[in-house]
Amino acid sequence: MNSYWVGLYNPTETFHQHEWEKHGVCWNDNVEIDNEELTVKKYTNDYFALGVNIVNLFNPLPLWDLVDIRPSNSKGYDYEIAMATLRPIFG
């Protein structure tokens, strides 16, 4: 996951926490909580695994590499440039 889903504007650990708290907690309507700690860990892992699987399926990294966008813990990128690079291929 650290190869594909690194922090864009803050350290990776903070970024992962933000992604989970902002987006991950509502990604699956079928979450059942029996043991909260185990459930959160399982669904957190499932959420991030899905993200990595999507990257592997669509593989946007070579396209971003063409415009010098690479996973980084220290460098930010312009959102519009990143998306404009993907739109011709993915819509």
Backbone as CSV, one residue per row, in Angstrom:
resi,resn,N_x,N_y,N_z,CA_x,CA_y,CA_z,C_x,C_y,C_z
1,MET,0.825,-1.187,0.000,0.000,0.000,0.000,0.870,1.252,0.000
2,ASN,2.010,1.190,0.649,2.868,2.375,0.690,3.506,2.689,-0.658
3,SER,3.411,1.784,-1.614,3.909,2.068,-2.961,2.899,2.887,-3.755
4,TYR,1.602,2.697,-3.470,0.564,3.328,-4.266,-0.194,4.430,-3.542
5,TRP,-0.264,4.361,-2.230,-1.177,5.222,-1.499,-0.416,5.996,-0.432
6,VAL,0.506,6.820,-0.887,1.310,7.601,0.047,0.652,8.952,0.278
7,GLY,1.101,9.646,1.307,0.549,10.961,1.614,0.780,11.938,0.483
8,LEU,-0.255,12.677,0.147,-0.116,13.685,-0.900,0.344,15.022,-0.322
9,TYR,-0.255,15.423,0.779,0.050,16.722,1.363,0.511,16.617,2.803
10,ASN,0.560,15.437,3.365,1.044,15.219,4.720,1.638,13.817,4.815
11,PRO,2.265,13.494,5.938,2.900,12.173,6.053,1.928,11.034,5.759
12,THR,2.444,9.943,5.258,1.623,8.819,4.823,0.683,8.318,5.915
13,GLU,1.174,8.152,7.135,0.316,7.647,8.209,-0.873,8.580,8.455
14,THR,-0.627,9.872,8.470,-1.705,10.855,8.648,-2.674,10.791,7.475
15,PHE,-2.126,10.643,6.279,-2.958,10.560,5.074,-3.848,9.326,5.109
16,HIS,-3.290,8.175,5.483,-4.088,6.945,5.580,-5.198,7.104,6.613
17,GLN,-4.883,7.713,7.735,-5.897,7.938,8.766,-7.002,8.834,8.228
18,HIS,-6.629,9.901,7.522,-7.632,10.791,6.929,-8.492,10.048,5.915
19,GLU,-7.858,9.295,5.035,-8.609,8.569,4.012,-9.618,7.620,4.647
20,TRP,-9.209,6.922,5.699,-10.124,6.001,6.360,-11.254,6.754,7.043
21,GLU,-10.910,7.790,7.815,-11.927,8.512,8.583,-12.877,9.304,7.694
22,LYS,-12.398,9.815,6.579,-13.226,10.639,5.689,-14.001,9.787,4.682
23,HIS,-13.379,8.749,4.159,-13.977,7.994,3.057,-14.235,6.526,3.390
24,GLY,-13.316,5.912,4.115,-13.377,4.469,4.342,-14.508,4.013,5.231
25,VAL,-14.880,4.837,6.219,-15.885,4.389,7.181,-17.257,4.179,6.550
26,CYS,-17.497,4.747,5.382,-18.821,4.583,4.764,-18.765,3.818,3.449
27,TRP,-17.641,3.188,3.144,-17.514,2.518,1.849,-18.289,1.220,1.769
28,ASN,-18.628,0.620,2.903,-19.285,-0.680,2.890,-20.487,-0.651,3.824
29,ASP,-21.681,-0.715,3.265,-22.911,-0.692,4.059,-23.132,-1.982,4.837
30,ASN,-22.342,-3.017,4.572,-22.547,-4.315,5.202,-21.678,-4.533,6.438
31,VAL,-21.078,-3.466,6.956,-20.221,-3.599,8.128,-21.063,-3.991,9.337
32,GLU,-20.675,-5.072,9.976,-21.330,-5.520,11.205,-20.289,-5.488,12.313
33,ILE,-20.615,-4.837,13.402,-19.654,-4.701,14.480,-19.993,-5.686,15.590
34,ASP,-19.114,-6.683,15.765,-19.279,-7.585,16.890,-18.126,-7.313,17.865
35,ASN,-16.915,-7.298,17.400,-15.769,-6.889,18.199,-15.206,-5.671,17.493
36,GLU,-15.421,-4.485,18.066,-15.119,-3.242,17.353,-13.670,-3.172,16.864
37,GLU,-12.716,-3.543,17.693,-11.317,-3.439,17.291,-11.009,-4.341,16.098
38,LEU,-11.468,-5.602,16.153,-11.231,-6.525,15.039,-11.996,-6.090,13.793
39,THR,-13.217,-5.624,13.968,-14.031,-5.190,12.835,-13.391,-4.002,12.128
40,VAL,-12.967,-3.008,12.892,-12.337,-1.831,12.290,-11.082,-2.232,11.546
41,LYS,-10.261,-3.096,12.127,-9.035,-3.534,11.458,-9.358,-4.277,10.171
42,LYS,-10.321,-5.177,10.206,-10.679,-5.951,9.020,-11.179,-5.036,7.910
43,TYR,-12.117,-4.142,8.238,-12.686,-3.288,7.199,-11.713,-2.216,6.729
44,THR,-10.811,-1.780,7.596,-9.767,-0.860,7.161,-8.884,-1.560,6.138
45,ASN,-8.475,-2.781,6.443,-7.648,-3.543,5.505,-8.390,-3.796,4.197
46,ASP,-9.671,-4.143,4.277,-10.471,-4.382,3.067,-10.562,-3.122,2.207
47,TYR,-10.792,-1.981,2.853,-10.929,-0.705,2.136,-9.648,-0.368,1.381
48,PHE,-8.514,-0.412,2.079,-7.259,-0.071,1.425,-6.862,-1.119,0.391
49,ALA,-7.171,-2.377,0.616,-6.889,-3.420,-0.374,-7.683,-3.160,-1.654
50,LEU,-8.930,-2.717,-1.508,-9.734,-2.386,-2.680,-9.075,-1.261,-3.474
51,GLY,-8.584,-0.245,-2.776,-7.899,0.860,-3.452,-6.672,0.392,-4.214
52,VAL,-5.878,-0.453,-3.592,-4.680,-0.981,-4.254,-5.079,-1.848,-5.442
53,ASN,-6.128,-2.645,-5.310,-6.603,-3.476,-6.427,-7.060,-2.621,-7.598
54,ILE,-7.710,-1.496,-7.320,-8.146,-0.591,-8.394,-6.930,-0.016,-9.114
55,VAL,-5.914,0.391,-8.350,-4.681,0.886,-8.972,-4.067,-0.198,-9.855
56,ASN,-4.026,-1.424,-9.353,-3.451,-2.517,-10.137,-4.268,-2.805,-11.392
57,LEU,-5.580,-2.681,-11.300,-6.453,-2.949,-12.443,-6.324,-1.876,-13.519
58,PHE,-6.370,-0.604,-13.113,-6.359,0.488,-14.088,-4.968,1.067,-14.334
59,ASN,-4.055,0.847,-13.405,-2.653,1.232,-13.516,-2.432,2.658,-14.051
60,PRO,-2.821,3.682,-13.275,-2.617,5.059,-13.722,-1.175,5.551,-13.569
61,LEU,-0.339,4.823,-12.842,0.994,5.326,-12.536,1.853,5.599,-13.767
62,PRO,1.852,4.759,-14.809,2.645,5.098,-15.996,2.169,6.385,-16.672
63,LEU,0.855,6.627,-16.650,0.339,7.876,-17.234,0.816,9.083,-16.444
64,TRP,0.752,8.982,-15.111,1.224,10.091,-14.285,2.729,10.271,-14.412
65,ASP,3.440,9.184,-14.600,4.884,9.268,-14.751,5.246,10.145,-15.956
66,LEU,4.420,10.131,-16.985,4.666,10.954,-18.182,4.665,12.444,-17.876
67,VAL,3.949,12.837,-16.818,3.892,14.256,-16.443,4.596,14.488,-15.093
68,ASP,5.537,13.600,-14.778,6.364,13.706,-13.568,5.570,13.680,-12.273
69,ILE,4.477,12.922,-12.243,3.736,12.698,-11.001,4.066,11.295,-10.530
70,ARG,4.667,11.225,-9.347,5.071,9.935,-8.772,4.715,9.904,-7.289
71,PRO,4.416,8.723,-6.735,4.131,8.650,-5.302,5.268,9.277,-4.500
72,SER,4.887,10.110,-3.548,5.896,10.803,-2.755,5.337,11.192,-1.396
73,ASN,6.163,11.126,-0.382,5.790,11.606,0.942,6.088,13.084,1.104
74,SER,6.799,13.673,0.162,7.246,15.045,0.366,6.797,16.019,-0.716
75,LYS,6.299,15.547,-1.826,5.944,16.431,-2.928,4.450,16.371,-3.194
76,GLY,3.818,17.531,-3.357,2.409,17.597,-3.719,2.259,17.803,-5.221
77,TYR,1.067,17.534,-5.733,0.820,17.664,-7.161,-0.474,18.416,-7.402
78,ASP,-0.570,19.017,-8.565,-1.769,19.741,-8.947,-2.865,18.742,-9.334
79,TYR,-3.991,18.824,-8.652,-5.110,17.907,-8.870,-5.576,17.932,-10.327
80,GLU,-5.720,19.114,-10.884,-6.227,19.224,-12.264,-5.279,18.577,-13.270
81,ILE,-4.001,18.729,-13.072,-3.039,18.075,-13.974,-3.142,16.561,-13.833
82,ALA,-3.233,16.080,-12.601,-3.351,14.637,-12.374,-4.604,14.079,-13.040
83,MET,-5.720,14.752,-12.894,-6.978,14.278,-13.474,-6.989,14.447,-14.993
84,ALA,-6.459,15.541,-15.486,-6.426,15.768,-16.934,-5.606,14.692,-17.639
85,THR,-4.615,14.162,-16.959,-3.797,13.088,-17.528,-4.597,11.800,-17.662
86,LEU,-5.536,11.563,-16.733,-6.315,10.325,-16.739,-7.582,10.393,-17.594
87,ARG,-8.176,11.570,-17.743,-9.483,11.693,-18.418,-9.507,11.119,-19.838
88,PRO,-8.492,11.348,-20.667,-8.570,10.794,-22.029,-8.642,9.260,-22.050
89,ILE,-8.081,8.606,-21.066,-8.070,7.147,-21.027,-9.287,6.589,-20.299
90,PHE,-9.612,7.181,-19.134,-10.636,6.618,-18.253,-11.956,7.372,-18.274
91,GLY,-11.988,8.541,-18.912,-13.231,9.328,-18.938,-13.486,10.112,-17.691
